[in-house]
Amino acid sequence: MVRTARDHGRRPASSRSQFQRDIGQLDRAVNDLRRRAPDFSAASPLLPWQRTVLLLALSAFTAGLILVEDFGLLLWSLSIAIPFFMISALRFTAFWRARRRRWEPSLHPPFDRRYDKWLPTYSVLIPLYREAAVVPGLIDALARMDYPSELLEILFITEADDYATRRALAAAGLYSNMRTVTVPRGRPKTKPRALNYALQDARGVLVAVFDAEDRPDTDQLRRAAEAFIQGGPRLACVQARLAVFNGDESFFSRQFSLEYAALFRGLLPALEHLRWPILLGGTSNHFRRDVLLRCGGWDPFNVTEDADLGIRLARLGYEVEMIDSETTEEAPTTWRVWLGQRTRWTKGWMQTYLVHMRRPVRLWRDLGPWRFAGFQVTLCAMLASMLCHPWFYVFAAIHSVLGTSILPESRFLMWLCGLNLAMGYLTAGALITVTSTGQGLARRLFSILFLPVYWLAISVAGYRAIIDLVLRPFYWEKTEHGVSRSETPNAPRF
């Protein structure tokens, strides 16, 4: 028998070369950003001044809780009132802009297909992990995309240990412009690491990211390419709207659908109008590949990599725009799935804020005063209001129990907090109403009455995220897909 390298327990030369390429590609996917710009990477530890400020803040708030009848009450009341007021003002701005818009299907002029050969090449990246159940529907949705097949490649990104998803992809039968990319084992095991790995194999001038359960409008790639052609070289990313197809399935899916309507039809367009940094959604992002590589790609150590990338693009002087196209996806239907997803999102927002606030003066210079203020509202105020929301009810209970025994000026603070809470609910309800009216979602507007319950659930996820950030900062809590009982994955049309 002829002896080969395999007989000696060694890899053949071609296999060793491929193995070395894979390891180098994985190393770049994980470490490129933190090597090139460690201040932009969540892998880098907090700076000493950040740890000191966080410790002092925690001590001050703990002391304030103990000394609740004096300075503590003032400190806690203002800590609750100011972030809520800022977020309420942003919601009101979004409501004011959206109230005259009718959310109906847009009538776009037909594309002139004579110029299809001049369209840019496109790479669609789809990270999958334990997603065998949704593979057939995903391939069917992507096969209907209206884009020249010779200019389009679709990369299904799987993890090395996810044999079931690769078997499902093979069984479903991939089209000629579809292929599977397998990410070698390694840490952190996150979606951005997988995206960075596959980005090195992508050949398109433009890059899009979709999730496993997504069903994008068939013309979304054309809409995005058109936006890039018209937007100029500073336009680095366009974001499509997201909606859900199973909004009537449970309490959480109903609240999720209303939340998405307010976010993608109200808040994000308002941020674009204000020219504030946009926290990208995790899917239906479209990028210029050269800009994506220039800015370091996604941070593999940030579990809400989309939000972080939106801020980083703004700091580097690039623009993000919304496009008039929609992607439907599956909303969480149970408390367990919803809580895991929301905890991960909130932990990633915390990572993003801490990363970009490492050097506040530099951030001010990068963004300018106006956009720096927008960053504080969209991230700091959002996180603070999320964590402070339950304390409104705590202080209301204290006021009810102690009555006149607390300081007279505390009554003013309680009225202030109560008014702020009412403003928060009213502006949220108004924004949901104006962005959710239309076929399908209108019948679920009664869910606005349950906003206080939903917001308290968000606060639970916020405190859980703090614990998670301390104990396992890079852990990716997987969201289970393909469990919806809805038969037709089509979003309500507005």
C-alpha positions in Angstrom: 0.0 0.0 0.0 1.3 3.5 -0.9 1.8 5.5 2.2 0.5 9.0 2.2 0.6 12.0 4.6 -2.7 10.9 5.9 -1.2 7.6 6.9 1.3 9.3 9.1 -1.4 11.4 10.8 -0.5 14.5 8.9 -2.7 16.7 6.7 -2.0 16.6 3.0 -0.2 19.8 1.8 -3.3 21.2 0.2 -5.3 20.6 3.4 -2.6 22.1 5.6 -2.6 25.2 3.3 -6.4 25.5 3.5 -6.2 25.0 7.3 -3.7 27.8 7.7 -5.8 30.1 5.5 -8.9 29.3 7.6 -7.0 30.1 10.8 -5.6 33.3 9.5 -9.1 34.3 8.3 -10.6 33.5 11.7 -7.9 35.5 13.4 -8.7 38.5 11.3 -12.4 38.1 12.0 -11.9 38.1 15.7 -8.9 40.4 16.3 -8.7 42.9 13.4 -10.7 45.6 15.0 -9.1 45.4 18.5 -5.7 45.4 17.0 -6.3 48.4 14.7 -8.5 50.4 17.0 -8.7 49.0 20.5 -10.7 51.9 21.8 -13.5 50.9 19.4 -13.5 47.2 20.6 -15.7 45.9 23.4 -12.9 43.3 24.1 -10.8 46.1 25.6 -11.4 46.6 29.3 -12.9 49.7 30.8 -10.6 52.6 31.3 -9.7 53.4 35.0 -11.8 56.6 35.0 -14.8 54.7 33.8 -14.5 52.1 36.5 -14.2 55.0 39.1 -17.2 56.8 37.8 -19.4 53.7 37.7 -18.3 52.8 41.3 -19.0 56.4 42.5 -22.4 56.4 40.7 -23.4 53.1 42.2 -22.3 54.3 45.7 -24.2 57.6 45.3 -27.4 55.9 44.2 -27.2 53.4 47.0 -26.7 56.1 49.5 -29.6 58.0 47.9 -31.8 55.0 48.4 -30.9 54.8 52.0 -31.3 58.6 52.6 -34.6 58.7 50.7 -36.1 61.5 52.8 -33.5 64.1 51.9 -30.8 64.4 49.2 -31.4 60.9 48.1 -35.0 61.6 47.1 -33.9 64.6 45.0 -31.1 62.6 43.4 -33.3 59.6 42.5 -36.2 61.8 41.3 -34.0 63.8 39.0 -32.3 60.6 37.8 -35.7 59.2 36.8 -37.2 62.4 35.4 -34.4 63.7 33.1 -33.9 60.5 31.0 -37.7 60.0 30.7 -38.2 63.6 29.6 -35.4 63.3 26.9 -36.9 60.1 25.5 -40.4 61.5 25.6 -39.2 64.6 23.7 -37.7 62.3 21.0 -40.9 60.3 20.7 -42.9 63.5 20.4 -40.6 64.7 17.6 -41.0 61.4 15.8 -44.8 61.6 16.3 -44.9 65.1 14.9 -43.0 64.1 11.8 -45.0 60.9 11.2 -48.5 62.2 11.9 -49.0 63.5 8.4 -47.6 60.4 6.7 -49.9 57.7 5.6 -48.2 54.3 5.9 -49.5 52.6 2.8 -47.6 50.5 0.2 -45.5 52.9 -1.8 -46.0 53.1 -5.5 -42.5 53.1 -7.0 -41.9 53.6 -10.7 -40.8 50.5 -12.5 -37.1 49.9 -12.7 -35.4 50.4 -16.1 -34.0 47.0 -16.7 -32.0 48.1 -19.7 -29.2 49.2 -17.3 -29.2 46.0 -15.2 -25.6 45.1 -16.4 -24.4 48.3 -14.7 -25.8 47.4 -11.3 -23.2 46.8 -8.6 -22.4 43.3 -7.5 -24.0 42.2 -4.3 -23.1 39.8 -1.5 -25.9 38.8 0.9 -24.6 37.4 4.2 -26.9 35.2 6.3 -25.5 34.0 9.6 -27.3 30.8 10.7 -27.0 28.8 13.9 -29.3 25.9 14.7 -31.8 27.2 12.1 -32.6 24.0 10.2 -36.3 24.6 10.6 -36.4 27.9 8.7 -34.0 26.9 5.9 -36.6 26.0 3.2 -38.6 29.2 3.6 -35.4 31.2 3.7 -34.1 29.8 0.4 -37.5 30.3 -1.2 -37.6 34.0 -0.1 -34.1 34.7 -1.3 -34.7 33.0 -4.6 -37.5 35.5 -5.3 -35.1 38.5 -4.9 -35.4 40.7 -7.9 -31.7 41.2 -8.8 -29.6 39.9 -11.7 -28.4 36.4 -10.5 -25.0 36.9 -12.2 -24.4 39.9 -10.0 -25.7 38.4 -6.8 -24.1 35.9 -4.4 -25.8 34.6 -1.3 -23.6 33.2 1.5 -25.1 31.0 4.2 -22.8 31.3 7.2 -22.8 28.3 9.6 -20.8 27.3 12.7 -18.5 24.3 12.6 -20.6 22.4 15.1 -23.9 23.1 13.4 -24.3 20.0 11.2 -28.1 20.0 11.2 -28.3 23.4 9.5 -25.7 22.4 6.8 -27.7 19.2 6.2 -30.8 21.2 5.8 -29.1 23.6 3.3 -27.8 20.6 1.3 -31.2 18.9 1.3 -33.0 22.1 0.3 -30.9 22.4 -2.8 -29.0 25.7 -3.2 -29.1 27.7 -6.4 -26.0 28.3 -8.4 -25.3 31.7 -6.8 -25.7 30.4 -3.3 -23.0 28.8 -1.2 -22.2 27.8 2.4 -19.4 29.3 4.5 -18.4 27.4 7.6 -16.8 29.3 10.4 -14.1 27.3 12.4 -14.5 26.8 16.1 -13.4 29.6 18.3 -14.4 32.3 20.7 -16.3 34.5 21.0 -19.1 32.5 19.3 -21.1 35.5 18.1 -22.9 36.6 15.0 -20.5 39.5 14.2 -17.5 37.0 14.3 -19.3 34.9 11.7 -20.1 38.0 9.6 -16.4 39.2 9.7 -15.3 35.7 8.7 -17.6 35.5 5.7 -17.0 39.1 4.7 -13.5 38.1 3.6 -15.0 35.6 1.2 -17.6 38.1 -0.2 -17.0 39.4 -3.6 -19.8 42.0 -4.0 -19.3 45.8 -4.1 -22.4 46.0 -1.8 -23.0 43.8 1.2 -26.4 43.0 2.8 -27.1 41.2 6.1 -30.3 39.2 6.7 -31.4 37.0 9.5 -32.5 33.4 9.2 -36.3 34.2 9.6 -36.3 37.2 7.3 -38.5 37.7 4.3 -37.4 40.9 2.5 -39.3 42.7 -0.1 -38.3 41.2 -3.5 -37.0 44.5 -4.8 -35.1 45.5 -1.7 -31.6 45.0 -3.2 -32.5 47.2 -6.1 -33.9 49.9 -3.8 -30.7 49.8 -1.8 -28.4 49.9 -4.9 -30.4 52.8 -6.2 -30.0 54.6 -2.9 -26.2 54.1 -3.0 -25.9 55.3 -6.5 -27.8 58.5 -5.6 -26.4 58.9 -2.2 -22.7 59.7 -3.0 -19.5 58.3 -1.5 -20.3 59.4 2.1 -23.4 57.1 2.2 -22.0 54.0 3.9 -25.2 52.1 4.9 -28.9 52.0 4.2 -31.4 50.4 6.6 -34.7 48.9 5.5 -37.7 48.8 7.8 -38.5 45.7 9.9 -41.9 44.4 10.7 -43.2 41.1 12.1 -45.5 38.5 10.5 -46.8 36.9 13.7 -47.9 39.9 15.7 -51.2 38.4 16.8 -49.7 35.3 18.3 -49.1 36.3 21.9 -48.8 39.2 24.3 -45.1 39.6 23.5 -45.4 39.3 19.7 -48.2 42.0 19.8 -46.1 44.4 21.9 -43.1 43.6 19.7 -45.0 44.4 16.5 -46.1 47.8 17.9 -42.6 48.5 19.1 -41.1 47.8 15.7 -43.7 50.0 14.0 -42.8 52.9 16.3 -39.1 52.3 15.9 -38.8 51.8 12.1 -41.6 54.1 11.0 -41.2 56.8 13.6 -38.0 57.0 15.6 -35.4 56.0 13.1 -36.8 58.4 10.4 -36.8 61.1 13.1 -33.1 60.4 13.9 -32.3 60.5 10.2 -34.1 63.9 10.0 -32.3 65.2 13.0 -29.0 63.9 11.6 -28.3 62.1 14.8 -26.4 58.7 14.8 -28.7 55.8 13.9 -28.5 52.6 15.9 -28.8 50.0 13.1 -31.2 47.1 13.3 -29.6 43.7 13.3 -30.8 42.8 9.8 -31.7 44.4 6.4 -28.6 46.5 6.6 -26.9 47.2 3.3 -23.3 48.5 3.2 -20.5 49.6 0.8 -18.1 46.8 1.3 -15.0 49.0 1.0 -16.3 51.3 3.8 -17.2 48.3 5.9 -13.6 47.0 5.7 -12.1 50.4 6.2 -14.0 50.9 9.5 -13.0 47.5 10.9 -16.2 45.5 10.2 -18.3 44.3 13.0 -17.1 44.1 16.6 -17.1 40.3 17.4 -17.1 41.1 21.1 -20.2 43.3 21.0 -23.5 41.4 21.2 -25.4 44.2 19.6 -23.0 44.7 16.8 -25.4 46.6 14.6 -25.9 49.5 17.1 -22.1 49.8 17.6 -21.4 49.8 13.9 -24.0 52.6 13.4 -22.2 54.8 15.9 -18.8 54.0 14.5 -19.8 54.9 11.0 -21.1 58.3 12.3 -17.8 58.9 14.1 -15.9 58.3 11.0 -18.0 60.8 9.0 -20.2 58.4 7.1 -24.0 58.6 6.7 -26.8 56.1 7.2 -30.2 56.4 5.5 -33.5 54.7 5.7 -35.0 53.2 2.5 -38.6 52.6 1.6 -38.5 48.8 1.7 -39.6 46.3 4.3 -38.4 43.0 5.7 -40.7 40.8 7.8 -39.4 38.6 10.5 -40.6 36.4 13.4 -41.3 38.1 16.8 -40.6 36.2 20.0 -43.8 34.7 21.4 -42.8 33.5 24.9 -41.4 35.2 27.9 -38.3 33.0 27.9 -37.4 33.7 24.3 -38.3 37.4 24.5 -36.3 37.9 27.8 -33.2 36.3 26.3 -33.3 38.4 23.2 -34.0 41.7 25.0 -31.2 40.9 27.6 -28.7 40.5 24.8 -29.8 43.7 23.1 -29.6 45.7 26.2 -26.2 44.2 27.2 -24.9 45.2 23.7 -26.3 48.8 24.0 -24.5 49.0 27.4 -21.3 47.7 25.7 -21.7 50.3 22.9 -22.2 53.2 25.3 -19.2 52.2 27.4 -17.0 51.7 24.4 -17.7 55.0 22.7 -17.6 57.0 26.0 -14.0 55.8 26.7 -12.8 59.2 25.5 -15.7 61.6 25.6 -13.7 64.6 24.2 -12.7 62.6 21.2 -16.3 61.5 20.7 -17.4 65.1 20.9 -14.8 66.0 18.2 -15.8 63.1 16.0 -19.6 63.7 16.2 -19.8 67.4 16.8 -22.0 68.9 19.6 -25.3 68.2 18.0 -24.7 64.6 17.2 -22.9 64.0 20.5 -26.2 65.2 22.2 -28.1 62.7 20.0 -25.8 59.9 21.1 -26.5 60.7 24.7 -30.3 60.7 24.1 -30.5 57.6 22.0 -28.2 55.5 24.2 -27.6 57.0 27.6 -31.1 58.3 28.2 -32.7 55.2 26.8 -30.7 52.9 29.1 -31.2 55.2 32.1 -35.0 55.4 31.6 -35.2 51.6 31.1 -33.5 51.0 34.5 -35.2 53.9 36.3 -38.8 53.1 35.2 -39.7 50.7 38.0 -38.6 53.3 40.6 -41.5 55.6 39.7 -43.8 53.0 41.2 -41.4 52.5 44.2 -41.5 56.2 45.0 -45.3 56.4 44.5 -45.6 53.6 47.1 -43.3 55.4 49.5 -45.3 58.5 49.1 -48.5 56.7 49.7 -47.2 55.0 52.8 -45.3 57.9 54.4 -47.8 60.6 53.4 -47.0 63.9 55.0 -44.0 62.6 56.9 -41.7 63.2 54.0 -40.3 66.6 53.1 -42.8 69.1 51.6 -40.6 69.7 48.5 -40.7 65.9 47.8 -44.4 66.4 46.8 -43.2 68.5 43.9 -40.7 65.9 42.9 -43.4 63.2 43.0 -45.7 65.3 40.9 -42.8 65.8 38.5 -42.0 62.1 38.2 -45.7 61.3 37.8 -46.1 63.9 35.1 -43.0 62.5 33.4 -44.3 59.0 33.5 -47.6 60.1 32.0 -45.8 61.9 29.3 -43.8 58.8 28.5 -46.9 56.7 28.1 -48.8 59.3 26.1 -46.0 60.0 23.7 -45.3 56.3 23.2 -49.0 55.6 22.7 -49.3 58.5 20.2 -46.3 57.4 18.2 -47.6 53.8 18.1 -51.0 55.0 17.0 -49.7 57.1 14.1 -47.2 54.5 12.9 -49.5 51.4 13.4 -52.8 52.5 11.9 -53.8 50.5 8.8 -54.7 47.0 7.9 -53.6 44.4 10.4 -52.0 46.5 13.2 -55.0 48.8 13.9 -56.9 46.0 15.6 -54.1 45.5 18.1 -53.9 49.1 19.3 -55.7 48.1 22.5 -52.2 46.7 23.4 -51.2 50.2 24.2 -53.0 49.9 27.5 -50.5 47.2 28.5 -47.4 49.4 27.8 -46.7 49.8 31.6 -46.5 46.0 31.9 -44.3 45.7 28.9 -42.0 48.5 30.0 -41.6 46.8 33.4 -40.6 43.6 31.5 -38.0 45.6 29.6 -36.7 46.9 32.9 -36.3 43.3 34.2 -34.3 42.6 31.0 -32.2 45.7 31.7 -31.2 44.6 35.2 -30.6 41.1 33.9 -28.3 42.6 31.2 -26.2 44.3 33.9 -25.6 41.0 35.6 -24.9 39.3 32.3 -22.4 42.1 31.3 -20.4 41.5 34.5 -20.5 37.7 34.5 -20.4 36.8 30.8 -20.0 39.9 28.7 -19.5 38.2 25.3 -22.1 35.4 25.7 -24.6 35.4 22.8 -28.0 34.3 24.0 -29.5 32.6 21.0 -33.0 33.5 19.9 -35.0 30.5 18.7 -36.7 30.9 15.3 -39.1 28.8 13.4 -41.5 28.3 16.3 -44.3 30.6 15.2 -47.7 29.0 14.5 -48.5 31.7 11.8 -48.8 30.1 8.4 -48.3 33.1 6.2 -45.1 35.0 6.8 -46.4 38.3 5.5 -46.3 41.5 7.4 -49.5 43.7 7.6 -49.4 46.4 5.0 -49.8 49.9 6.2 
